[in-house]
Amino acid sequence: MAPNAHSPAEVVAALQTILVVDKLPIGFLIGAGCPSSIKVADSPFIPDARGLTDAVVNASSGTDLAESFQRLKSMLVDDGQQNPTIEHMLTRARAMEAVVGNDVVRGFCRSDLQHLEQEICGTISRVVNKPLPSSTTPYHNLARWIGQRTNRSFIFTTNYDLLVEQALETLQVPFFDGFVGSYQPFFSQQAIEQDDFPDQWALVCKLHGSINWRLMGQRNIVRSLDGAGDQLLIHPSHLKYAESRRMPYFVMLDRLKAFIGNERKPAALFTIGYSFSDEHINDTIADSLRANPSAVCYAFQYDVLSEYPQVKNLVQRCSNLNVLALDKAVVDGRESRWATCSVGQVEELGSAFRPLRSQDDNSTPGSNGLSPSCLAGENAEDKDDDEISVKCRLGDFECLGHFLASFSPAKRGGEVESTP
């Protein structure tokens, strides 16, 4: 084993120690990469931002909006945004709509921008509004694990879909998402801020809105899929909206901050499928971790570490942020590649680690141009014959789901006495 390399066995043992403590506040931040881990006919169940962009552009083909989309995309490219996604387009359209008034901004009038926003949100809603294909998805594995805990779990997500809700409801795991009522549930800031619901319930916070959030009139926000309300509340960016539109965004972000802070008591956050591209969420995580040294965050990344410069920058601000990527890890502020393991050790680690050259999953080692030998380390050829290079697979939501399914949280009382 190379000096200073991170031990897969030690990392897995640390994760298991955290995940089996029933009294420890535990949260998951689920990003856009999670729905893509589910494959239907070898295609992502729900596309990522690039796929959604293609869907929206294709839906507008042959309509009056096609030219508007092209102009908006060209504007973003001219302003330095390479390969703009539909989220960039929605952000820019809303920013211009906020200032256009009765005038024209860069060739767009108010009605142009309103039509663009409506088309983008409508297409996103149609594309991501899907039922889970089976009861064996990683969402169900996560829901089962949460359902076995007696203490509250927290789910934060940047996704607009309803996959988390479907999995929890299928397995009859009670949860609260900030809405109260029956006919047209309405968002209650007081209820979500005061934790006015049973401890056994999970809390679901949708940081970027949802396809079933709608603005009713000027101030009321309701949860509905039947078309009630005036406007879908999908907001992938941090903008100065009217108070009624931005209120859920800030409340949900405050819940993430409060969860990590937790009165300076131990807490653990796990991020999965999140690329750390949202600076406001990043700042909330980093500032909260710095304010609470007893908290810890593990970021499970799908690709090699070099693909995530934003999270590497965050590690410099808070040493209690640990990053587990395909080829390397940053643990306790120290970056190093994964240590080699014996074949027997790899088998014991289950779905968390795989041999580097295994073909039993959908990973693409070196997708940024690195070769397998580079991923294995410069001195890979010098390792002992009984040692093999490994890759961390916890950044694949499917593998993380299997990892959670391999053990259950302990049903024991008592307070958490040590930092995870």
N, C-alpha and C positions, 0 to 999 in steps of 0.2 A: 504494500500500500504506500502510495506517495506521501511524503511528509505534509502535514497540514490539510490533507484532503478531508472532506466531510464524510463521515461514516453514515451510510444509508440506515444501518441497523439502529444507530443512536438517534437519528432523526425520527424514524418510525416509532421507536420506544417513547420519545418525548411526545409525539402526537397522540399516541394511545393513552399516555398518562393524563393528558388534558381531556380527551374525549370521553373517558370513562368516569370522570368526576361529575356526578349529577348536580351538585350544588353550584358548580362554576358557571357563571353566565357565559353562554357560547352563542356566537352569531356567525352567519354566513353571508357574504356579499357575492351575489350571483350575477355574472356579466353576460355579455352577448355571445361568448363562446360556448355557453352551456347548451342552448337549444341546438346548436350546430353539431354537438356531440352525438345527437340522435340521428341515425341515418335511415332513410326510407328509399329503397331502390338505389342505394349508393349515393343519394343526395341528402344534404342537410335537411332535417325536418323543418326547421325555420331558418332562413338565410341570415347571415350576418349583415353588417351595415352595407357592405358592397353588394350583396345580393338584393337587399331591399332597394338600393339605388337603381339597380337594373330593373327591378319590378316596377318601380314608379315611373321610370323613363319609358319602359315598354308600354305601360298602361296609357301613357299620354300620346303615344305614337299615332299620328293621323288626326289628332285633335288640335284645337287652337292653342293648347298649352305646350305642345311640343317645342315651338319656337321659344317660348318663355323659359322653359327648362334649359334649353341650349344656351340662351343668353345669360341665365343665372350661373350656369356652370362655367362659361367663359369668363364671367366677371370674377369668380372665385379664383380661377387659375391665374388671371392677370394680377390678382392681389396677392399671389404667392401661395395659395392653397393647392398643393399638388394632389391630384386624384380625389377631388371633393366627393364626399358621400352625401346621401340624402339628408343626413343630420346637419351637415354643413349648410346645405341648401335651405333647410327649414330655419336654421338659426339666422341666416342672412336675410331671408324673406321677412321674418318677423322683425328683425332689427330695422329694416327699411320701412316696414309698415308702421312702426311706431313713430316715425318722424316725417312720413311723406305728406300727411295732411291732404290738402286738395291739389298739391303740386305733383311733380314727377321727380323721382330719384333714380338716376342712372338708367333712364328709359322706362322705368316701371311706375305706373300709377297705382293708387290704392286698390282698385278692383283687380288689377293684375296680380298683386301680391296676395290678396285674399283668396283668389282662385288657386294660386299655387299652394298656399298653405292647406286649403281644404282638400286638394287633390293628394298632396303628400300624406296628410294624416289619414285620409280615407283609404288610400292604397295600403299604407302600413297596417291599418286595422284589418283589412281583408286578408293580407298575406299572413299575418301572425296569429289570426284567430283560428286556431286549430286544436282539436282534441288530442290528448296524448295517445299514441298508437297502441300502447299496451300497459300492463300494470307492472312491468319489470324495468322501467326506465330508471336512470339515475335520480330523477326527481322523486320517484317512489321510494328508492333506497334512502334518500335523504329524509323523506317524510316518515318512513318507518323508524329511522333512528331517532328523530325528534319525538315521535309518538311514544317512545320507550322512556323518555325523561320525565321526571316529576317536577323539574324546575323549568322556567321559561327559556325557550330558544328564540333567537331573533333571525329573521331572514330579510336582508336588504337586497334589492335587485334594481339594476338599471334597465331591465327589459320591460317591454310594453305588453308582452303576452300574458296568458293566464295559466301557464303550465304549473307554477308553484301552487296556485290555488286548487287546480284540478287534482294534483297528487295528494295534497293534504285532505281534501274532501273525500277522495276515493277511499283513503285509509281512515277516514273519520278522525283525523287529528284536528282538534279545535284550534282556531286561530282568530286573530283580530287584525283588521287592515285599516283601521281608522274610520270606518263607516258604520253608522248605526241606523236602524230602521228596517222595514220589511218591504213596503211597496216601492219606494224609491230611496234606498239607503243614502244618507247624506253624510258628508265628511264632518267629523267632530274633532276639532283641534283640542278641546278640553279633555276628551276621553283618551286620546292617544298620548297627550303630554302627562296626564296624571296616572297613567297605567291603571285605569279604572276597569279592569277585567281580571279574571282568575289567573293565578300564577302558572297554572298548568297549560294555559293557552300560549301558542306561539304568536309572535308579533311579526307581521309582514309589512314591510315598508317599500313602496315602489318609488324609487328616487327620481325617475324620469317620467312619471305618469303611467297611464295604462289605457288600453283600448276600451275599457269600460268605465273610464272617468269622463264625465261631461259637465260642462258649465251650464247651469240652469238659470236663466236670467242674467243678472249682473254679479251676483255674489254667491249663490248656492252651488255647491259641487255635489253631484250625485253619482252613484254607481249604477250603470245601466248599459245593456247591450242592445236594447230595442229601439235605439234612435232617439230616445228622450233627451232633451237638452239641446243647447244651441251649438256647442263646439266640443270636439274631442280635446281632452287635456293630455297631449303628448308633448313633452318639453325636454328634449335632449340637451339643452344648454341652459346656462344660468343667465337669464335676461331680466331686465327691469319691467316685468309685466305689471298690469294692474293688480292691485292687492289680491283680488279674488282668484286670479289665475296663478300667481306665484306662491300663494299661501301654502298649499300642500307640499311644494318643493322644499321650502325652508323648514317646515315642520318635520318632514321625513329626514332631512339632513341633520336637524337638531337631535332627532332620536338616535341617529348613528353616533353623533358626538356624545350624547348622554350614555349610550351603551358602553362605549370604550372608556369614558371617564369613570362611570360607575362609582362615584364618590371615592376615587383612588383605591378601589378594591380590585382584586384580580379579575380579569375578563379576557376572553380569547375570541378573536375574529379570524375567520378563514375566508380568503377571497379565491374565487374559482371562475374562470372564463372572463376575468376582468383584466383589460390591457393597461389600465392606469392612464387612460387618455382624457379623463375628466379632472381638470385641475382643482375644481372646487371640492370634489369628493376626496381627491388626494390630500388637499390641505386639511380637510376635516380629520382624515385618518391620522396624518402625521402630527398635527397639533394636539390631538387627543392622546396619542401614544406618548408624546413628550410630556404631557401634563399628568399622565398616569403611568409611572414606571412599572406598576404591578400588572399592567395589561400587556398582551402580546398579540401580534398579528402574523399569520402565516399566509403568504401569497403563493398560491399554486399556479405556475405558469406553464402553458402548453408547449411552448417552443424553447429555443436556446436563450440563455440569459441576455445575450447582446441584443435581442429583439425588443427588449423592454427598458429603454434608457430612462423613462420616467420613474419607474419603480427603483432603479438603481440610484437615482438622485435622491429619492425619498429616504433610502437607507442611511444616507449620510446625515440626515436630520434626526433620525430616531433609530437607535440600535435595537429596540424591541420589535422591529419589523424584520421578519425573516422571509427570504424569497427562495422558493424551491422550483428551479427551472429544469428543463430536460437534461442539460449537460453540467450545470453548476448550481451552487446554492450560495446564498449570503445568510449566514447564521451568526447571531451575536455580533453583527457588524463585520464579519470576516468573509470575504469571497474566496471560494475555492471550488475546484471540480469535485465530482463524486469519487469516493474511494472505490477501488476494485473490490469485488466480493467473490467468495467461492460459490460454486453452483448451488451447494446446499443452502447457503445464506440467502441467495436470490429467491429460492423456492420458499423459504420461511417468510420473506418479505411480501409475498403474495402479489396483489395487484399494484402495490406502491412502486415497485421497481421491476424492470425487465432487463434481460441481457441487451446490450447496445444494438446488436445486429438482429434481434428477434423480429419476426414478421407477423407476430400474432396480435398486432393491434394496428390502428390506423395512423400511427405517428409517422412523422416525416423528419427524422433526425437530419439536422443540417439544412433545413429548409431555407436558411439565409445564405446558403452557398458553402457552408462548412462541410467538409468531408467527414465520414464516420471516424477516420483515424484522428482527425483534428479534435472531434468531440471527445474521443477517448483520452486525449492528452498527448503531449509531445513525446512522452516516454512510455507510451502504451506498449511498445515492443519489449520493454525491459521488465515488464511485470512477470510475476511467477506464473508458471504454466497452469497452476490450479486456480488462478485468479482471473476473473473476467470483468470487463468494463460494463457498467450499467447505465441506464437512463431512468430518470424519475418520471413516473407516469401519473402522478397525482394531479397534474395540470390538465389531464383529460377527465372531464366530468364523469364519463363512464367508469373509469378506473377508480376515481374517488368514491363513486357510489358503491362499487364492490368493496372498497376498503372499509367504508362505514358499515356495510352489511356483515363484515367479518367479525364484528364484536358489538356488544351492547353497552350503553352507559350504565354505570353501577347504580342500583336502587338503594343508595345509602344516604343517611342524613349527615349532619355535621357541617361545619364551616370550612371553607377553603382557607388553609393557613399559610400556604406558600405561593410564591409567584410561579405561574406555569412556565 
